[in-house]
C-alpha cells in the first residue's frame, strides 16, 4: 500500500511537470515574448492560446476566395493576367499592416512572429551577420521530414559548416563548367516538345510544368550524383509528394506533427523511403569511385566534420547530415528553378513584345547554336526578364529568422526566442519602393541592374537575404538562361485560353493549375 502511494505521488509529479511545461509553452512564454514588444509600442491581433491567429488568417483568405472572380480576356481573346496576387493570397498581411503598421506581432499556433515590412529594419537584418540570428526551430520540427537539419533550416556552427562545404561547389566558376550538362538536359526536354509538334500539327497545346520539373531534376541529379543521376528521379518524385502534404499543415500547432493522421502517416512513410534511397546512394558511392560532384563534397565534409570539428559524433549523425543536405539541395535546387521557368514562360507568352526582344537577342548572341558559358553574360534582355519574373513571382513567400539572443534592430529590442517574418512579395510589389507600376511586368526597370530598379535595392530579395542568401543562385540563373534561350530559338508561344491564372502557396509560390502554352516551332 505504501509503495502504491509512492508510485501515485511520482505519477502526479510527472503529470504536474507536464502540465506546467504545456502551460508555459501555450500561455506563459508566448505572453512574455509579446509583452516585451508591447512595452515598445508594437502590437498585433490578439491570438488564440492554442491556434494563435491561424483562424483569422483562414477567415480572411476564405473571404477573399469566396468573392466572385472573372478571368478577363482582351479584344484578341488573350487571357488578362493580374500580378497583384500577394494581396489575395495573403490578405491578412495587408489587413494587419493597415491596423498595426509596418511592424506588428502575430502568431501561428505557439510560434510568435514579428512581421517586418519596414525597409529600414530589413536593411539592418541584411547587415546582421552574427550567428545569434538564425533559422526558426519550427523548420526542423514541423518541416523536419522535408528539411531536417540541412543548410536551409539549421543555424549556428552546424549551418556555418554546411555552407562552408556546399557553397564553394556552387560558385559561378564551378557553375560555368556545368553549362554543357544543362544544355544536354534541356535538349532532352525540348526534343519531346518537337516530337509532339510533329505529331499534333503546326500548333500544340503543352502544359509545361511537369516537363520543367523533370528537366530541373535531371540537372540537379547529374550535378549532385554524377553517373548515378538516374537514381535521383524517384527521390524527386517523393519529395514533391512530401512537399504537397506539408503545405497543407499549419506549423506551430502544438502536438500536431505527432498525431497519427492519414497525412502524417503518409509523411512518415515518404520520409523513410527518401532517406532509404539516399542512404543507398551513399553506400554505392562509398563502395565505388569517388566522383568530384556535390554528393562527394557532402560526404567528405561530413567525415571531416566528424574527425576534426566534433559536430558529428557518430555514423548515425553523419548519415543524417548527408541525408538532410541532399534533401535540401534536391528540393530547393529543382523545385524553385522549375517554377521560375514556368512563370518566365507565362510572362513571355503574355508579353509578346518582350518575347520578340529576347528572341532577337538570343539569335544575335548565340545564333542557332546552344549557348556556352561565354555567351550567357551577353544576354542582357533575358537577364532583365528573369529578374522581373523573380520580382513578381519569387518562389519564396517569405524570409524568416529567430533571435537566439536579445538583439537590437532599428532601436527595437528583439527578445530571445522571437521569430522575424519578412514577406518577400509585399516588398517586391510595394509602389513606394518600385514606383506606380510595381504590379506590372516591366523588365526595363532592370536596365541598370537592381541598383537602378528600386529606390532601396535591399528590397529585392528573391534569393533570400544577408549571410544566408541562397548558395544555388548562380546555378539557378544559369539554368534559366540556358533553357529560355533554347526555347526562344526553337519555338514561338502564346498563353492558351485554357490557362487559369491562380498563384498558390505550397511552401513555394507556384501556378495552382499549371502553365499551358500554345507552341509553334520556328
Secondary structure by P-SEA (a helix, b strand, c coil): caaaaaaaaaaaaaaaaaaaaaaaaccaaaaaaaaaaaaaccccccccccccaaaaaaaaaaaaaaccccccccccccbbbbccccccccaaaaaaaaccccccccccccccccccccaaaaaaaaacccccccccccccccccccccccccccccaaaaaaaaaccccccaaaaaaaaaaaaaaaaaaaaaaaaaaaaaccbbbbbcaaaaaaaaaaaaaaaccccccccaaaaaaaaaaaaaaaaacccccccccccccaaaaaaaaaaaaaaaaaaaaaaaaaaccccccaaaaaaaaaaaaaccccccccaaaaaaaaaaaaaaaaaaacaaaaaaaaaaaaaaaacaaaaaaaaaaaaaacccccccccccccaaaaaaaaaaaaaacccccbbbbbcccccccccccccccbbbbbbaaaaacccccccccccccccccccccccccccccccccccccccccccaaaaaaaaaaaaaaaaaacbbbbbcccccbbbbbccccccccccccccccc
